[in-house]
Amino acid sequence: MSRRAVLTLPPWLAHALRAQRGPVPWNAVLRGALAGGPLLLVAVVSGRPSVGVLAALGAMLAGINDRPGSRRVAVQRLGVPALAGAVGLLVGTYAGQYAGAVVLTLLLTALGLLAGAMSAVGPVASGAGTQLLVAAAIGAGMPLPEPGWERALAYLAGAGWLLALRLALPTPAILTAGDYRFDGERDAVAAVYDAVAALLDAVGTPDAVTRRAALTAALDHAQDALAGPRLRRFASSSAERRLHAQYTAALPLAEAATALAWAGDAVVGRASEGPRRLATAVRGNTGTGPLPAPARSAPALRALDDALLRAAETFDRGGDPHDLHARRRTLGSLVRLGLGSGGREYGLRVALSFGAAAAVAQALHHQHWYWLPATAVFLVKPDLGPLVSRVLCRAAGTVLGAVLFAGFAALLPRPEGLIALVAVSGALIPVATRHFAAQTAVVTVLVLALVMVGGDPQASWSRIAETLLACAIVLIVGHLPMPRGQRGGGVRARLTEAGTAAHAYLAHVLREARTPGAFPGAGGVPPSSGASTPNGVTVSVGAALPGEADERAARWTLRREAYRSLAGARAAIAVSGAELPALARHTEGTDEIAALLERLVDTTTACAVHLDDTGRLGRHHTERLAALLDELACHRRHVALSLPASPVATDLLREPGLTV
């Protein structure tokens, strides 16, 4: 035991050494090789190397966001940050030309405050905020002959070229299914059915909790894959409507599997065979064939059996053009997220780090000072891990990248060797994103090659000193005292959103139990009109669906929102827990609250399944709900978090006639 204790690494160091695993995304590697390098080659041959440098930078930053997913997701994930980067390049260029050092620093600080607050909205907004600031620093600090508008167009052209490759080149998923219209969508929906089967196999074992979390992640991924931008609100083609219907058919299966996991009674092995056959049918765009039905000895098993039968009918019949059971954020809700505790804290840290780095860089250099503030932007991003982990990885990656580039620059011919180095580095980015240090090393080599092509041969070693200085600035800013209640603002905001969504889901199910059939939507609102969940999120329950599906549509949407919000809170808590103790202590106890909320949502799901089967809740369900609500109330008193109370749910639990 003592030996294990000696070998156990502190969380902040363990995170810095941890790397993601998975198969090599060869299609993304090919896109990376065809992006920046060829663009730079064309520009050099045309006698405009500086334009090629900007285009390759746009392609590189877009390549960092080029993650697995459907084409629709890629349009949003690559396109929105690229537009923000072009705006940042435009603003930075003209500000650098016409503003003095003090005014420019103040402007960049204000831009950091805006971008940081915007980043709290979600992953795409975070990527947009990052590119906005990085491009602004490059525009202000990189001496290039082109005017601002031409720089922005070149940057957009580079990112647009990578996006065009993403949309045009086939992927293995397309070749497998034989349908060019869908690539990540089919795999994402099939993964939901596989996750349902894995959860059924784990029922009654310690792995059930992990499998339920994996099911949530699969549902989130499929929802995003199908809900990307489109010209029409609803799916327009029969194949797309069918895929939407197959996703919707997985929702009652997920609900029943969650209820079985909550009960903890092991099920027969053939229960998971049906979802796996459905997964195969989705991937191959084929029929399901005969599906084995599980035993019907319990409400959750009967719900699973019924869901399998309905799924088989859906696969044979095709889809209806209804919308996904997805959340829709209003403009007001996005503004509230940015102005909330998480947005304020992150915006303040980004502004201080970016502004201080810009001021120090301008004091040290008269040109080429952009590296220091651009490095600070990446270091301050919590998306990339805990603060100390980011700093360690960034420092190590920059040193390694600079050493590697110095060796390559001494051996490779110019400029053709450097262009080849840009192409190879672009191909390595999709693999290097698995670890921040590796990504930093590859990006350092790529950027130094671009800078040398642009005419700055002495960039390699100075970048190490500037990176270490940026690390020191961000470490200092990251540990500055904050106003009372602002520490851990991102975790607080996520956990509050998750708690509010969980209570909204619980209140809806209890209303169904009190007045069966009388609530066609959340809170008595008709499903076709939508209902409002916390933080201004509008849930979509689709067009009018036949029969009892009307009553379940809002419930499924609220359940999806509750689990999705909890997954976001869990991710934020995990990052905060791996910080240095001085920062991690500000969110102590939040993981216990998240676990309580997860058990509350699981119990609510089990209640919903039991309610569908019997029309009433069992006494053990209501007693468990009451106990969980009491525990949450106790945590609200002992932990400084503004979690919502649930007087509606408490009152409904006390009503007579609610249980059998």
C-alpha positions as CSV (number, residue, x, y, z in Angstrom):
1,M,0.0,0.0,0.0
2,S,2.8,2.4,0.9
3,R,4.5,1.7,-2.4
4,R,1.3,2.5,-4.3
5,A,1.0,5.7,-2.4
6,V,4.6,6.7,-3.3
7,L,3.9,6.0,-7.0
8,T,0.6,7.9,-7.1
9,L,1.1,11.2,-9.1
10,P,-0.8,14.3,-8.0
11,P,-3.8,15.1,-10.3
12,W,-2.1,18.1,-11.9
13,L,0.9,16.1,-13.0
14,A,-1.1,13.0,-14.0
15,H,-3.2,15.1,-16.3
16,A,-0.1,16.6,-18.0
17,L,1.2,13.1,-18.8
18,R,-2.2,11.7,-20.0
19,A,-2.9,11.3,-23.7
20,Q,-6.0,10.4,-25.6
21,R,-6.1,7.1,-27.5
22,G,-7.9,5.9,-30.6
23,P,-7.4,5.0,-34.2
24,V,-5.5,7.3,-36.5
25,P,-8.0,9.6,-38.4
26,W,-6.4,9.0,-41.8
27,N,-9.0,11.1,-43.6
28,A,-8.1,14.1,-41.4
29,V,-4.4,13.4,-41.9
30,L,-5.0,13.6,-45.7
31,R,-6.9,16.8,-45.4
32,G,-4.1,18.3,-43.2
33,A,-1.5,17.4,-45.8
34,L,-3.5,18.9,-48.6
35,A,-4.3,22.2,-46.8
36,G,-1.5,24.5,-45.7
37,G,1.4,23.1,-47.8
38,P,-0.3,23.3,-51.2
39,L,-1.6,26.8,-50.5
40,L,1.8,28.0,-49.5
41,L,3.3,26.4,-52.6
42,V,0.9,28.2,-54.9
43,A,1.5,31.5,-53.2
44,V,5.3,31.2,-53.3
45,V,5.2,30.3,-57.0
46,S,3.0,33.3,-57.6
47,G,5.4,35.6,-55.9
48,R,3.1,36.3,-52.9
49,P,4.6,34.3,-50.0
50,S,3.1,36.5,-47.4
51,V,-0.4,35.7,-48.7
52,G,0.4,32.0,-48.6
53,V,1.6,32.4,-44.9
54,L,-1.8,33.8,-43.9
55,A,-3.7,31.2,-45.9
56,A,-1.7,28.4,-44.3
57,L,-2.3,30.0,-40.8
58,G,-6.0,29.9,-41.5
59,A,-5.8,26.3,-42.6
60,M,-3.7,25.4,-39.6
61,L,-6.1,26.9,-37.0
62,A,-9.0,25.3,-38.8
63,G,-7.2,22.0,-38.8
64,I,-6.9,22.1,-35.0
65,N,-10.8,22.2,-34.9
66,D,-11.1,19.4,-37.5
67,R,-12.4,16.7,-35.2
68,P,-14.5,13.6,-36.0
69,G,-18.1,14.3,-36.7
70,S,-20.6,14.8,-39.5
71,R,-20.2,17.4,-42.3
72,R,-22.9,19.6,-40.8
73,V,-21.0,19.7,-37.5
74,A,-17.8,20.5,-39.4
75,V,-19.4,23.5,-41.2
76,Q,-20.1,25.0,-37.8
77,R,-17.0,23.9,-36.0
78,L,-14.6,25.1,-38.7
79,G,-16.6,27.9,-40.3
80,V,-17.6,30.0,-37.3
81,P,-14.1,30.2,-35.7
82,A,-12.7,31.0,-39.2
83,L,-15.0,34.0,-39.6
84,A,-14.1,35.2,-36.1
85,G,-10.4,34.8,-36.9
86,A,-10.9,36.9,-40.1
87,V,-12.6,39.7,-38.0
88,G,-9.7,39.5,-35.5
89,L,-7.1,39.8,-38.2
90,L,-8.9,42.8,-39.7
91,V,-9.3,44.6,-36.4
92,G,-5.7,43.8,-35.3
93,T,-4.2,44.9,-38.5
94,Y,-5.8,48.3,-38.6
95,A,-5.4,48.8,-34.8
96,G,-1.7,48.0,-35.1
97,Q,-1.2,50.5,-38.0
98,Y,-3.1,53.4,-36.5
99,A,-3.1,53.0,-32.7
100,G,-0.2,53.7,-30.3
101,A,1.1,51.0,-28.0
102,V,-1.1,52.0,-25.0
103,V,-4.3,52.3,-27.0
104,L,-3.5,49.1,-28.8
105,T,-2.9,47.3,-25.5
106,L,-6.2,48.6,-24.1
107,L,-8.1,47.6,-27.3
108,L,-6.6,44.1,-27.2
109,T,-7.5,43.8,-23.5
110,A,-11.1,44.7,-24.2
111,L,-11.1,42.2,-27.1
112,G,-9.9,39.6,-24.7
113,L,-12.7,40.4,-22.2
114,L,-15.3,40.0,-25.0
115,A,-13.8,36.8,-26.4
116,G,-13.4,35.2,-23.0
117,A,-17.0,35.9,-22.1
118,M,-18.1,34.6,-25.4
119,S,-16.1,31.4,-24.9
120,A,-18.4,30.4,-22.0
121,V,-21.3,29.8,-24.4
122,G,-19.9,26.5,-25.8
123,P,-17.1,24.7,-27.7
124,V,-17.7,26.4,-31.0
125,A,-17.9,29.8,-29.4
126,S,-14.7,29.0,-27.5
127,G,-12.9,28.1,-30.7
128,A,-14.2,31.4,-32.2
129,G,-12.9,33.4,-29.3
130,T,-9.5,31.8,-29.6
131,Q,-9.1,32.5,-33.3
132,L,-10.4,36.0,-32.8
133,L,-7.6,36.8,-30.3
134,V,-4.8,34.9,-32.0
135,A,-5.6,36.5,-35.4
136,A,-5.8,39.9,-33.7
137,A,-2.4,39.5,-32.2
138,I,-1.0,38.3,-35.6
139,G,-2.6,41.2,-37.4
140,A,-1.2,43.7,-35.0
141,G,2.3,42.3,-34.6
142,M,3.3,40.5,-37.8
143,P,4.7,42.9,-40.4
144,L,3.2,42.0,-43.7
145,P,2.8,44.1,-46.9
146,E,-0.9,43.3,-47.5
147,P,-3.7,45.6,-46.2
148,G,-6.1,44.4,-43.5
149,W,-8.9,43.3,-45.8
150,E,-6.6,41.3,-48.0
151,R,-5.1,39.6,-45.0
152,A,-8.6,38.6,-43.8
153,L,-9.5,37.3,-47.2
154,A,-6.3,35.2,-47.4
155,Y,-7.0,33.8,-43.9
156,L,-10.6,32.9,-44.8
157,A,-9.4,31.3,-48.0
158,G,-7.1,29.0,-46.1
159,A,-9.7,28.0,-43.6
160,G,-12.3,27.7,-46.4
161,W,-10.0,25.4,-48.4
162,L,-9.7,23.0,-45.5
163,L,-13.5,23.1,-45.0
164,A,-14.0,22.4,-48.7
165,L,-11.8,19.4,-48.4
166,R,-13.8,18.2,-45.4
167,L,-17.0,18.5,-47.4
168,A,-15.7,17.0,-50.7
169,L,-13.4,14.2,-49.7
170,P,-15.1,10.8,-49.0
171,T,-14.7,9.2,-45.6
172,P,-14.6,5.5,-44.6
173,A,-18.1,5.8,-43.3
174,I,-19.4,6.9,-46.7
175,L,-17.6,4.0,-48.5
176,T,-19.1,1.5,-46.0
177,A,-22.7,2.7,-46.3
178,G,-22.5,3.6,-50.0
179,D,-24.3,6.9,-49.4
180,Y,-22.2,10.0,-50.0
181,R,-24.8,12.3,-48.3
182,F,-23.9,11.0,-44.8
183,D,-20.5,10.3,-43.2
184,G,-20.4,10.8,-39.5
185,E,-24.2,10.8,-39.0
186,R,-24.7,7.0,-39.5
187,D,-21.9,6.1,-37.3
188,A,-23.1,8.5,-34.6
189,V,-26.6,7.0,-34.5
190,A,-25.3,3.5,-34.7
191,A,-23.0,4.3,-31.7
192,V,-26.1,5.1,-29.6
193,Y,-27.5,1.6,-30.2
194,D,-24.1,0.1,-29.4
195,A,-24.0,2.1,-26.2
196,V,-27.5,0.9,-25.2
197,A,-26.4,-2.7,-25.7
198,A,-23.2,-2.1,-23.6
199,L,-25.3,-0.6,-20.8
200,L,-27.6,-3.6,-20.9
201,D,-24.6,-5.9,-20.6
202,A,-23.4,-3.9,-17.6
203,V,-26.6,-3.9,-15.7
204,G,-26.0,-5.2,-12.1
205,T,-22.3,-4.6,-12.3
206,P,-20.0,-1.8,-11.2
207,D,-19.5,-0.8,-14.9
208,A,-23.1,0.3,-15.2
209,V,-22.4,3.9,-14.1
210,T,-19.6,4.2,-16.7
211,R,-21.7,2.7,-19.4
212,R,-24.6,5.1,-18.7
213,A,-22.2,8.0,-19.0
214,A,-21.0,6.6,-22.3
215,L,-24.6,6.3,-23.5
216,T,-25.1,10.0,-22.7
217,A,-21.9,10.9,-24.7
218,A,-23.2,8.8,-27.6
219,L,-26.6,10.5,-27.6
220,D,-24.9,14.0,-27.4
221,H,-22.7,13.2,-30.3
222,A,-25.6,11.8,-32.4
223,Q,-27.7,14.8,-31.6
224,D,-25.0,17.2,-32.7
225,A,-24.3,15.2,-35.9
226,L,-27.9,15.4,-37.0
227,A,-28.7,18.9,-35.8
228,G,-26.0,20.8,-37.7
229,P,-26.8,23.7,-40.1
230,R,-29.2,23.0,-43.0
231,L,-31.2,25.1,-45.5
232,R,-34.5,23.8,-44.1
233,R,-35.7,23.4,-40.5
234,F,-36.7,19.8,-41.0
235,A,-35.0,16.9,-42.7
236,S,-35.8,17.2,-46.4
237,S,-34.8,13.8,-48.0
238,S,-36.4,10.5,-47.2
239,A,-32.9,9.1,-46.2
240,E,-32.4,11.9,-43.8
241,R,-35.9,11.5,-42.3
242,R,-35.2,7.8,-41.9
243,L,-32.0,8.5,-40.0
244,H,-33.7,11.0,-37.8
245,A,-36.4,8.5,-37.0
246,Q,-33.8,5.9,-36.2
247,Y,-32.2,8.3,-33.7
248,T,-35.6,9.0,-32.1
249,A,-36.3,5.3,-31.9
250,A,-33.2,5.0,-29.7
251,L,-34.5,7.4,-27.1
252,P,-37.1,5.0,-25.4
253,L,-34.4,2.2,-25.6
254,A,-32.0,4.4,-23.7
255,E,-34.7,5.3,-21.2
256,A,-35.5,1.6,-20.5
257,A,-31.8,0.7,-20.3
258,T,-31.2,3.5,-17.8
259,A,-34.2,2.3,-15.7
260,L,-32.8,-1.3,-15.7
261,A,-29.4,0.0,-14.6
262,W,-31.0,2.0,-11.8
263,A,-32.8,-1.1,-10.6
264,G,-29.6,-3.1,-10.7
265,D,-31.1,-6.5,-11.6
266,A,-29.0,-8.3,-14.2
267,V,-30.8,-9.0,-17.4
268,V,-30.4,-12.0,-19.8
269,G,-27.7,-11.7,-22.4
270,R,-30.1,-11.7,-25.3
271,A,-31.5,-8.3,-24.2
272,S,-28.5,-6.5,-25.7
273,E,-28.6,-8.5,-29.0
274,G,-31.5,-6.4,-30.4
275,P,-29.8,-3.0,-30.0
276,R,-26.6,-4.4,-31.6
277,R,-28.6,-5.6,-34.6
278,L,-30.1,-2.2,-34.9
279,A,-26.7,-0.6,-34.8
280,T,-25.5,-2.9,-37.7
281,A,-28.6,-1.9,-39.7
282,V,-27.9,1.8,-39.2
283,R,-24.3,1.5,-40.3
284,G,-25.0,-0.6,-43.4
285,N,-28.3,1.2,-44.2
286,T,-30.0,-2.3,-44.3
287,G,-33.0,-4.0,-42.7
288,T,-32.9,-5.2,-39.1
289,G,-34.0,-8.8,-39.6
290,P,-35.7,-10.6,-36.7
291,L,-35.0,-9.0,-33.3
292,P,-34.9,-11.1,-30.1
293,A,-37.3,-9.8,-27.4
294,P,-36.2,-9.8,-23.7
295,A,-38.4,-11.2,-20.9
296,R,-41.3,-9.0,-19.8
297,S,-41.2,-9.7,-16.1
298,A,-40.6,-6.1,-15.0
299,P,-41.7,-2.6,-16.1
300,A,-38.3,-1.7,-17.5
301,L,-38.0,-5.0,-19.4
302,R,-41.5,-4.5,-20.8
303,A,-40.5,-0.9,-21.8
304,L,-37.3,-2.3,-23.5
305,D,-39.4,-4.9,-25.4
306,D,-41.9,-2.3,-26.5
307,A,-39.1,0.1,-27.6
308,L,-37.4,-2.7,-29.7
309,L,-40.7,-3.4,-31.4
310,R,-41.3,0.3,-32.2
311,A,-37.7,0.6,-33.4
312,A,-38.2,-2.4,-35.8
313,E,-41.3,-0.7,-37.2
314,T,-39.5,2.6,-37.6
315,F,-36.6,0.9,-39.4
316,D,-39.0,-0.8,-41.8
317,R,-41.4,2.1,-42.3
318,G,-39.0,5.0,-42.6
319,G,-39.1,8.3,-40.9
320,D,-41.4,11.2,-40.2
321,P,-40.1,14.7,-40.8
322,H,-40.2,15.8,-37.2
323,D,-37.5,17.8,-35.5
324,L,-34.9,16.3,-33.1
325,H,-35.5,16.3,-29.4
326,A,-32.8,18.9,-29.0
327,R,-32.3,22.1,-27.1
328,R,-32.4,25.5,-28.8
329,R,-30.6,28.4,-27.2
330,T,-32.2,31.8,-27.6
331,L,-30.1,34.9,-28.1
332,G,-31.0,36.0,-24.6
333,S,-29.7,32.7,-23.1
334,L,-26.4,33.1,-24.9
335,V,-25.9,36.6,-23.6
336,R,-26.8,35.4,-20.1
337,L,-24.2,32.6,-20.3
338,G,-21.5,35.1,-21.4
339,L,-22.5,37.5,-18.6
340,G,-22.9,34.8,-16.0
341,S,-20.3,33.8,-13.3
342,G,-18.4,31.5,-15.7
343,G,-18.2,34.1,-18.5
344,R,-17.2,36.9,-16.2
345,E,-14.4,34.9,-14.5
346,Y,-13.0,33.5,-17.8
347,G,-13.4,36.8,-19.6
348,L,-11.5,38.6,-16.9
349,R,-8.6,36.1,-16.9
350,V,-8.4,36.1,-20.7
351,A,-8.4,39.9,-20.7
352,L,-5.7,40.2,-18.1
353,S,-3.5,37.5,-19.7
354,F,-3.9,38.7,-23.2
355,G,-3.5,42.4,-22.3
356,A,-0.4,41.8,-20.1
357,A,1.2,39.7,-22.7
358,A,0.6,42.3,-25.4
359,A,2.0,45.0,-23.3
360,V,5.2,43.1,-22.3
361,A,5.7,41.9,-25.9
362,Q,5.5,45.5,-27.3
363,A,7.9,46.7,-24.6
364,L,10.4,44.0,-25.7
365,H,10.0,44.1,-29.5
366,H,9.3,46.6,-32.1
367,Q,8.1,43.9,-34.6
368,H,7.2,40.2,-34.5
369,W,5.8,40.6,-31.0
370,Y,2.6,38.6,-31.7
371,W,4.0,35.3,-30.4
372,L,3.7,36.2,-26.8
373,P,0.0,37.2,-26.6
374,A,-1.0,34.4,-29.1
375,T,0.7,31.9,-26.8
376,A,-1.1,33.4,-23.8
377,V,-4.5,32.8,-25.5
378,F,-3.9,29.1,-25.8
379,L,-2.5,28.9,-22.3
380,V,-5.5,30.5,-20.7
381,K,-8.1,28.2,-22.3
382,P,-9.6,25.7,-19.8
383,D,-10.8,23.6,-22.8
384,L,-7.3,22.3,-23.1
385,G,-7.0,21.1,-19.5
386,P,-6.0,22.4,-16.1
387,L,-3.8,25.5,-15.9
388,V,-0.6,23.9,-14.7
389,S,-1.0,21.1,-17.2
390,R,-1.4,23.5,-20.0
391,V,1.7,25.5,-18.9
392,L,3.9,22.4,-18.6
393,C,2.8,21.0,-21.9
394,R,3.1,24.3,-23.7
395,A,6.6,24.9,-22.5
396,A,7.8,21.3,-23.3
397,G,6.1,21.3,-26.7
398,T,7.6,24.7,-27.7
399,V,11.1,23.7,-26.7
400,L,10.8,20.4,-28.6
401,G,9.3,22.1,-31.6
402,A,12.0,24.8,-31.7
403,V,14.8,22.2,-31.4
404,L,13.3,20.1,-34.2
405,F,12.8,23.1,-36.4
406,A,16.4,24.2,-35.9
407,G,17.5,20.9,-37.2
408,F,15.2,20.8,-40.1
409,A,16.1,24.4,-41.1
410,A,19.7,23.6,-41.2
411,L,19.2,20.6,-43.5
412,L,16.2,21.4,-45.7
413,P,16.5,23.5,-48.9
414,R,14.6,26.8,-49.0
415,P,11.8,27.4,-49.7
416,E,10.7,24.0,-51.1
417,G,11.9,22.1,-48.0
418,L,10.0,24.5,-45.7
419,I,6.9,24.1,-47.8
420,A,7.2,20.3,-47.5
421,L,7.6,20.7,-43.7
422,V,4.4,22.8,-43.5
423,A,2.5,20.0,-45.4
424,V,3.9,17.3,-43.1
425,S,3.1,19.3,-40.0
426,G,-0.4,19.9,-41.2
427,A,-0.9,16.2,-41.7
428,L,0.4,15.5,-38.1
429,I,-2.0,18.0,-36.4
430,P,-5.0,15.6,-36.3
431,V,-2.9,13.0,-34.5
432,A,-1.0,15.5,-32.3
433,T,-4.3,17.0,-30.9
434,R,-4.4,14.0,-28.6
435,H,-1.9,15.6,-26.3
436,F,-1.3,19.4,-25.8
437,A,2.5,19.1,-25.7
438,A,2.5,17.1,-29.0
439,Q,0.1,19.6,-30.6
440,T,2.3,22.5,-29.4
441,A,5.4,20.9,-30.9
442,V,3.8,20.3,-34.3
443,V,2.3,23.8,-34.4
444,T,5.6,25.3,-33.4
445,V,7.4,23.6,-36.3
446,L,4.7,24.6,-38.7
447,V,4.5,28.3,-37.6
448,L,8.3,28.7,-37.5
449,A,8.5,27.3,-41.1
450,L,5.8,29.8,-42.1
451,V,7.6,32.7,-40.4
452,M,10.9,31.7,-42.2
453,V,9.1,31.6,-45.5
454,G,7.8,35.0,-44.7
455,G,11.3,36.4,-44.2
456,D,12.2,36.1,-40.5
457,P,15.1,33.6,-40.2
458,Q,15.9,34.3,-36.5
459,A,12.5,33.2,-35.0
460,S,13.3,29.8,-33.6
461,W,15.1,30.4,-30.3
462,S,13.4,33.6,-29.4
463,R,10.1,31.8,-29.4
464,I,11.2,29.6,-26.5
465,A,11.9,32.6,-24.3
466,E,8.6,34.3,-25.3
467,T,6.7,31.1,-24.6
468,L,8.2,30.7,-21.1
469,L,7.4,34.4,-20.4
470,A,3.8,33.8,-21.5
471,C,3.7,30.7,-19.2
472,A,4.8,32.9,-16.3
473,I,2.2,35.6,-17.1
474,V,-0.7,33.1,-17.3
475,L,0.4,31.3,-14.1
476,I,0.4,34.6,-12.2
477,V,-2.9,35.8,-13.6
478,G,-4.4,32.3,-13.0
479,H,-3.6,32.5,-9.3
480,L,-4.6,36.1,-8.8
481,P,-7.3,36.6,-6.1
482,M,-10.8,37.1,-7.5
483,P,-13.9,38.8,-6.0
484,R,-15.8,36.7,-3.6
485,G,-18.0,34.1,-5.4
486,Q,-16.1,34.4,-8.7
487,R,-13.6,31.6,-8.1
488,G,-14.7,28.4,-9.9
489,G,-17.3,30.4,-11.8
490,G,-17.2,28.1,-14.8
491,V,-18.0,25.0,-12.6
492,R,-20.7,26.9,-10.8
493,A,-22.4,27.9,-14.0
494,R,-22.3,24.4,-15.4
495,L,-23.5,22.8,-12.2
496,T,-26.3,25.3,-11.7
497,E,-27.5,24.7,-15.3
498,A,-27.4,20.9,-14.7
499,G,-29.3,21.2,-11.4
500,T,-31.9,23.4,-13.0
501,A,-32.4,21.0,-15.9
502,A,-32.6,18.0,-13.6
503,H,-35.3,19.6,-11.5
504,A,-37.3,20.6,-14.6
505,Y,-37.2,17.0,-15.8
506,L,-38.3,15.8,-12.4
507,A,-41.1,18.2,-12.1
508,H,-42.4,17.2,-15.6
509,V,-42.4,13.5,-14.7
510,L,-44.2,14.2,-11.4
511,R,-46.8,16.2,-13.2
512,E,-47.4,13.3,-15.5
513,A,-47.8,11.0,-12.5
514,R,-50.3,13.4,-10.8
515,T,-52.5,13.8,-13.9
516,P,-51.7,11.1,-16.4
517,G,-52.3,12.2,-20.0
518,A,-53.2,15.8,-19.1
519,F,-49.7,17.2,-19.8
520,P,-49.0,16.9,-23.5
521,G,-45.9,19.0,-23.1
522,A,-43.7,20.4,-20.3
523,G,-45.7,22.3,-17.8
524,G,-48.9,22.0,-19.8
525,V,-47.5,23.6,-22.9
526,P,-48.4,21.8,-26.2
527,P,-45.4,20.0,-27.6
528,S,-45.6,21.7,-31.0
529,S,-45.0,25.1,-29.4
530,G,-41.9,24.2,-27.4
531,A,-41.3,24.7,-23.7
532,S,-38.7,26.7,-21.8
533,T,-36.1,25.0,-19.7
534,P,-33.7,26.9,-17.4
535,N,-31.2,29.4,-18.7
536,G,-33.3,30.3,-21.6
537,V,-33.0,27.0,-23.4
538,T,-35.9,26.2,-25.6
539,V,-36.5,22.5,-26.0
540,S,-37.9,21.2,-29.3
541,V,-40.4,18.5,-29.1
542,G,-41.1,18.3,-32.8
543,A,-44.3,18.5,-34.8
544,A,-47.4,16.7,-33.7
545,L,-46.7,13.0,-33.3
546,P,-49.3,10.3,-33.2
547,G,-50.8,8.9,-30.0
548,E,-48.8,8.8,-26.8
549,A,-45.6,10.1,-28.4
550,D,-47.1,13.5,-27.9
551,E,-46.8,13.1,-24.2
552,R,-43.3,11.6,-24.2
553,A,-41.7,14.0,-26.6
554,A,-41.2,16.8,-24.1
555,R,-40.1,14.3,-21.5
556,W,-37.4,12.9,-23.8
557,T,-36.2,16.4,-24.6
558,L,-36.0,17.4,-20.9
559,R,-34.1,14.1,-20.1
560,R,-31.6,14.8,-22.9
561,E,-31.1,18.3,-21.6
562,A,-30.6,17.1,-18.1
563,Y,-28.0,14.4,-19.0
564,R,-26.2,16.7,-21.4
565,S,-25.9,19.5,-18.9
566,L,-24.6,17.0,-16.3
567,A,-22.0,15.7,-18.8
568,G,-20.8,19.3,-19.3
569,A,-20.7,19.9,-15.5
570,R,-18.7,16.7,-15.0
571,A,-16.1,17.7,-17.6
572,A,-15.7,21.1,-15.9
573,I,-15.4,19.6,-12.5
574,A,-12.8,17.1,-13.7
575,V,-10.6,19.9,-15.1
576,S,-11.0,21.9,-11.9
577,G,-10.1,18.9,-9.8
578,A,-6.8,18.5,-11.6
579,E,-5.6,22.1,-10.9
580,L,-3.1,22.9,-8.2
581,P,-4.5,22.7,-4.7
582,A,-4.7,26.5,-4.5
583,L,-7.2,26.5,-7.3
584,A,-8.8,23.1,-6.9
585,R,-10.0,23.9,-3.4
586,H,-12.5,26.5,-4.7
587,T,-14.6,23.7,-6.3
588,E,-14.3,21.1,-3.6
589,G,-17.5,19.1,-3.1
590,T,-18.9,19.8,-6.5
591,D,-18.3,16.3,-7.7
592,E,-20.5,14.9,-4.9
593,I,-23.3,17.3,-6.0
594,A,-22.9,16.2,-9.6
595,A,-23.1,12.6,-8.5
596,L,-26.3,13.3,-6.6
597,L,-27.8,15.1,-9.6
598,E,-27.0,12.1,-11.8
599,R,-28.7,9.8,-9.4
600,L,-31.7,12.1,-9.3
601,V,-32.0,12.0,-13.1
602,D,-31.5,8.3,-13.2
603,T,-34.2,7.8,-10.6
604,T,-36.5,10.2,-12.5
605,T,-36.0,8.1,-15.6
606,A,-36.8,4.9,-13.7
607,C,-40.0,6.7,-12.4
608,A,-41.0,7.6,-16.0
609,V,-40.6,4.1,-17.2
610,H,-42.6,2.7,-14.2
611,L,-45.2,5.4,-14.8
612,D,-45.7,4.4,-18.4
613,D,-46.2,0.8,-17.3
614,T,-48.5,1.2,-14.3
615,G,-49.9,4.7,-14.4
616,R,-48.6,5.4,-10.9
617,L,-45.2,5.6,-9.2
618,G,-44.0,3.0,-6.8
619,R,-43.4,4.0,-3.1
620,H,-39.7,3.1,-3.4
621,H,-39.4,5.5,-6.3
622,T,-40.9,8.5,-4.4
623,E,-39.0,7.7,-1.2
624,R,-35.8,7.6,-3.2
625,L,-36.6,10.9,-4.9
626,A,-37.4,12.5,-1.5
627,A,-34.1,11.3,0.0
628,L,-32.1,12.6,-3.0
629,L,-33.9,16.0,-2.8
630,D,-33.1,16.2,1.0
631,E,-29.4,15.4,0.3
632,L,-29.2,18.1,-2.4
633,A,-30.8,20.6,0.1
634,C,-28.2,19.7,2.6
635,H,-25.4,20.3,0.1
636,R,-26.9,23.7,-0.8
637,R,-26.5,24.7,2.8
638,H,-22.9,23.5,3.2
639,V,-21.4,24.2,-0.2
640,A,-21.3,27.8,-1.6
641,L,-23.2,27.0,-4.8
642,S,-26.4,28.6,-6.1
643,L,-28.1,25.4,-6.9
644,P,-31.9,25.7,-7.5
645,A,-34.3,24.4,-5.0
646,S,-37.3,22.3,-6.3
647,P,-40.4,23.4,-4.4
648,V,-42.6,22.2,-7.2
649,A,-41.2,18.7,-7.1
650,T,-41.3,18.6,-3.3
651,D,-45.0,19.6,-3.3
652,L,-45.9,17.1,-6.0
653,L,-44.2,14.3,-4.0
654,R,-46.4,15.0,-1.1
655,E,-49.7,14.8,-3.0
656,P,-51.9,11.8,-2.1
657,G,-52.6,9.2,-4.8
658,L,-49.2,9.7,-6.5
659,T,-48.0,6.2,-5.7
660,V,-49.5,2.7,-5.9
